[in-house]
Amino acid sequence: QRFHRHRHQCWEASTFGHGDHTGTRTRGLRNDRLPIRLLSTEFDHGEQLDSDGRIAPSRTYVLRFDGGSRGNPGIAGAGMVLYDSVSQAEVWCGMEFLGDGFTNNQAEFSGLVTGVKCARALGVKHIVVQGDSQLVLRQISGEYKVKSPSLKGYFAEAMKIIHEFDTFQTNHILRGRNSRADELANLAMDRRSSAGFIVSDAPS
């Protein structure tokens, strides 16, 4: 399947100043007790949403994620894109700047964790997660054990969110099919900023 880009690019909200709200701040998601808020300006209220402008809970959505590190470990970022599996439209995207001292695998895992958190915050109940990291996907599916201490926290956080979906599947895709998420991960590293979600300081 070929998914197409949403007409509203996800980083525009950050670029044009819509990412700052009183009492909230945009930052990396390394504390799962902080609830996620999505930027409403980044949604295309088309057929992939229900009549109230929300994610249609009966539909299956496709999350593609990617992450990278310049130096490995080094400056790292992640990109996430959510598509409607029926219309193949991009309905949400985000990018996350992690900071310095992170590995490629940590960045990949962070992209998956942030992506599934945002999907749940949107109301997605049925999801297929796709990425080009066989390691991360096989660890999530249980084929591989998570041996690296630096990845165990990401794995535990991902599994906790995954269990909140009604259905959850993973698919490995080639890097060429993951160019949109890769683009966002690189943009996060270039700009050293996150966009597409807001993390509230209020406890959940």
Sequence and secondary structure as in RCSB ss.txt:
>XXXX:A:sequence
QRFHRHRHQCWEASTFGHGDHTGTRTRGLRNDRLPIRLLSTEFDHGEQLDSDGRIAPSRTYVLRFDGGSRGNPGI
AGAGMVLYDSVSQAEVWCGMEFLGDGFTNNQAEFSGLVTGVKCARALGVKHIVVQGDSQLVLRQISGEYKVKSPS
LKGYFAEAMKIIHEFDTFQTNHILRGRNSRADELANLAMDRRSSAGFIVSDAPS
>XXXX:A:secstr
   B  SS TTHHHHTTTT  TTEE      TTS EEE GGG   STTB TTSSB TTSEEEEEEEEEEETTTEE
EEEEEEEEETTT BEEEEEEEEEEEEE HHHHHHHHHHHHHHHHHHHT  EEEEEES HHHHHHHHTSS    HH
HHHHHHHHHHHHTTSSEEEEEE  GGGGHHHHHHHHHHHHHT  BSEEEESS  
